[in-house]
Amino acid sequence: LEEFINYFEQDYPLPQDEAFGIHLEAAHTPFSAQDSYVMRVGIQGYDIAADARPDATLIFVIDVSGSMDMENRLEAVKQALNMLVNQLRPTDRIGIVVYGSQGRVVLEPTELGQASQVRDAINSLYPEGSTNAEEGLRLAYDLATAYYDPNRLNRLILCSDGVANVGATGPDAILATVRQQANEGITLTTVGFGMGNYNDVLMEQLANGGNGQYFYVD
């Protein structure tokens, strides 16, 4: 059902005078008896102009394990981050934590006024080792806590194929930390890359637990 609904463009018009608009559509369902209907309820929030949002501190947690050694995985992550540098404000900050067999900090949160330093860090990423997602997230949360500012957007963004095979690989151990941090104001968005052994279940669970959003780059 989820894939069936997401097939359609969710291009609802932006509300003009309200916080959100509600859109209803109903039709006979093609999958069951003649007298059955399916109804779609669409909620569209208002748009916030880019210059109206607070400054952001975005800490990227990037999977650089061997499974990411593909053009449509780690290389696509690097391409996306370089595009993002062009779209953020000079006062926004980017930090980078990577994890293979172990986690390590590649870039402390740095303002985009120093864009060349940020790009150098992005372009230095290379695949290495197994997949210790737990350690990578823990390091990133430590970094986010150290740089936390209640007047800024504080967010972790996990870029991965969702495979974890070292450390606490079960979702429950990782999710407990993610939920606790979301309650303290550090949300988690996940962005999935790759096909084949890609684990969309874990990536979606982490975003739900982190009070964030889940995206997939195909």
PLY file of the C-alpha trace (Angstrom):
ply
format ascii 1.0
element vertex 218
property float x
property float y
property float z
element edge 217
property int vertex1
property int vertex2
end_header
0.00 0.00 0.00
2.82 2.43 0.85
4.44 2.04 -2.58
1.04 2.39 -4.29
0.34 5.69 -2.53
3.85 7.05 -3.05
3.61 6.38 -6.79
1.45 9.49 -7.14
2.78 13.04 -6.98
1.85 14.64 -3.65
1.68 18.09 -5.26
-0.93 19.73 -3.07
-1.18 23.53 -3.34
0.43 25.52 -0.55
-2.07 27.02 1.95
-2.36 30.79 1.72
-3.80 31.84 5.09
-3.66 28.69 7.25
-0.92 26.66 8.91
-1.86 23.65 6.79
-4.37 22.56 4.16
-6.37 19.30 4.05
-7.13 17.58 0.74
-9.46 14.59 0.37
-9.92 12.27 -2.61
-11.88 9.02 -2.85
-12.41 6.43 -5.55
-13.41 2.82 -6.06
-10.51 0.58 -5.05
-9.27 -1.61 -7.92
-8.15 -4.32 -5.48
-11.39 -5.53 -3.88
-15.18 -5.64 -4.11
-17.15 -3.16 -6.24
-18.58 -1.35 -3.21
-15.16 -0.68 -1.58
-13.49 2.70 -1.69
-10.03 4.02 -0.94
-9.71 7.56 0.40
-6.56 9.64 0.43
-6.14 12.33 3.09
-3.41 14.83 2.15
-1.91 17.34 4.58
0.13 20.23 3.13
1.96 22.58 5.48
2.91 26.16 4.66
6.32 26.88 3.16
9.08 28.65 5.09
11.36 30.90 3.07
15.04 29.90 3.25
16.02 33.28 4.71
13.43 32.90 7.49
14.90 29.75 9.02
17.47 29.79 11.85
21.12 29.03 11.13
21.79 25.30 11.02
24.42 23.02 12.49
24.34 19.87 10.35
26.54 16.96 11.35
26.79 14.33 8.64
27.37 10.74 9.74
28.73 9.00 6.67
29.10 5.28 6.15
32.50 4.71 4.48
32.56 0.92 4.91
33.44 -1.45 2.07
29.80 -1.85 1.05
29.72 1.88 0.18
32.56 1.51 -2.36
30.37 2.16 -5.40
29.66 5.08 -7.70
26.02 5.20 -6.55
26.91 5.05 -2.84
29.90 6.90 -1.34
30.66 8.80 -4.55
27.02 9.90 -4.73
27.20 11.05 -1.08
30.25 13.20 -1.86
28.56 14.68 -4.91
25.43 15.51 -2.88
27.44 17.17 -0.09
29.35 19.32 -2.56
26.03 20.46 -4.02
24.75 21.25 -0.53
27.73 23.50 0.23
26.53 25.78 -2.60
23.02 26.02 -1.13
23.69 26.75 2.55
24.39 30.15 4.09
27.88 31.28 5.19
26.69 31.17 8.83
25.49 27.54 8.61
27.86 24.89 9.93
28.74 21.43 8.63
30.50 18.73 10.64
31.48 15.29 9.32
31.84 11.99 11.18
32.61 8.78 9.29
32.46 5.15 10.30
33.98 2.01 8.83
35.46 -0.49 11.27
35.71 2.48 13.66
34.18 5.94 13.86
36.24 9.13 13.58
35.65 12.85 13.28
36.76 14.20 9.89
35.54 17.79 10.33
34.47 19.69 13.45
31.37 21.84 12.76
32.70 24.57 10.46
30.90 27.63 9.08
30.32 27.64 5.34
32.24 30.89 5.17
35.20 28.46 5.09
33.74 26.48 2.19
37.11 25.33 0.83
37.93 23.61 4.13
34.55 21.86 4.09
35.01 20.72 0.48
38.49 19.38 1.23
37.00 17.25 4.02
34.21 15.95 1.76
36.57 15.07 -1.09
38.96 13.26 1.28
36.42 10.54 2.08
37.30 7.01 0.96
35.89 3.51 1.68
37.43 1.58 4.59
36.63 -1.47 6.70
33.42 -2.94 8.09
30.36 -1.09 9.35
30.32 0.16 12.95
27.20 2.35 12.70
26.79 2.47 16.47
30.20 4.07 17.05
29.72 6.55 14.21
26.40 7.74 15.60
27.75 7.94 19.15
30.66 10.13 18.04
28.31 12.35 16.02
25.96 12.81 18.98
28.93 13.74 21.18
29.91 16.35 18.59
26.34 17.65 18.27
26.05 17.96 22.06
29.32 19.89 22.29
28.17 22.36 19.63
24.48 22.44 20.60
22.86 25.87 20.36
19.12 26.21 21.14
18.91 29.15 18.71
20.07 27.00 15.77
18.73 23.96 13.96
20.72 21.04 15.38
20.53 17.92 13.23
22.39 14.74 12.43
22.11 13.43 8.87
23.03 9.78 8.36
24.14 8.81 4.83
24.37 5.02 4.46
23.18 1.87 2.74
21.71 0.86 6.12
23.98 -2.15 6.66
25.52 -2.51 10.16
27.74 -5.50 10.98
30.03 -4.32 13.82
29.11 -2.98 17.26
25.48 -2.99 18.41
24.05 -4.03 15.06
20.48 -4.60 16.27
18.14 -1.62 15.81
16.97 -1.59 19.45
20.36 -0.58 20.89
20.87 2.19 18.35
17.24 3.38 18.47
17.34 3.91 22.23
20.13 6.47 21.79
18.44 8.09 18.79
15.15 8.59 20.68
16.88 10.01 23.74
18.83 12.54 21.66
15.69 13.58 19.73
14.00 14.37 23.05
16.94 16.64 23.87
16.64 18.61 20.62
19.08 16.82 18.30
17.04 15.23 15.51
18.18 12.60 13.01
17.44 12.52 9.29
18.51 9.48 7.24
19.42 9.40 3.55
19.74 6.00 1.90
22.07 5.18 -0.98
22.55 2.05 -3.08
20.65 -1.06 -4.13
21.01 -4.82 -3.62
21.86 -5.26 0.06
20.35 -1.86 0.92
18.47 -1.93 4.28
15.58 0.51 4.03
13.90 -0.86 7.18
16.71 0.25 9.49
17.06 3.66 7.82
13.34 4.35 8.17
13.30 3.18 11.81
16.19 5.49 12.69
14.50 8.52 11.10
11.24 7.75 12.91
13.03 7.38 16.23
15.07 10.54 15.61
12.03 12.72 14.88
13.43 13.39 11.42
12.80 12.48 7.81
13.86 9.54 5.65
14.96 9.96 2.05
16.30 7.57 -0.58
18.64 8.64 -3.39
18.28 6.25 -6.33
0 1
1 2
2 3
3 4
4 5
5 6
6 7
7 8
8 9
9 10
10 11
11 12
12 13
13 14
14 15
15 16
16 17
17 18
18 19
19 20
20 21
21 22
22 23
23 24
24 25
25 26
26 27
27 28
28 29
29 30
30 31
31 32
32 33
33 34
34 35
35 36
36 37
37 38
38 39
39 40
40 41
41 42
42 43
43 44
44 45
45 46
46 47
47 48
48 49
49 50
50 51
51 52
52 53
53 54
54 55
55 56
56 57
57 58
58 59
59 60
60 61
61 62
62 63
63 64
64 65
65 66
66 67
67 68
68 69
69 70
70 71
71 72
72 73
73 74
74 75
75 76
76 77
77 78
78 79
79 80
80 81
81 82
82 83
83 84
84 85
85 86
86 87
87 88
88 89
89 90
90 91
91 92
92 93
93 94
94 95
95 96
96 97
97 98
98 99
99 100
100 101
101 102
102 103
103 104
104 105
105 106
106 107
107 108
108 109
109 110
110 111
111 112
112 113
113 114
114 115
115 116
116 117
117 118
118 119
119 120
120 121
121 122
122 123
123 124
124 125
125 126
126 127
127 128
128 129
129 130
130 131
131 132
132 133
133 134
134 135
135 136
136 137
137 138
138 139
139 140
140 141
141 142
142 143
143 144
144 145
145 146
146 147
147 148
148 149
149 150
150 151
151 152
152 153
153 154
154 155
155 156
156 157
157 158
158 159
159 160
160 161
161 162
162 163
163 164
164 165
165 166
166 167
167 168
168 169
169 170
170 171
171 172
172 173
173 174
174 175
175 176
176 177
177 178
178 179
179 180
180 181
181 182
182 183
183 184
184 185
185 186
186 187
187 188
188 189
189 190
190 191
191 192
192 193
193 194
194 195
195 196
196 197
197 198
198 199
199 200
200 201
201 202
202 203
203 204
204 205
205 206
206 207
207 208
208 209
209 210
210 211
211 212
212 213
213 214
214 215
215 216
216 217
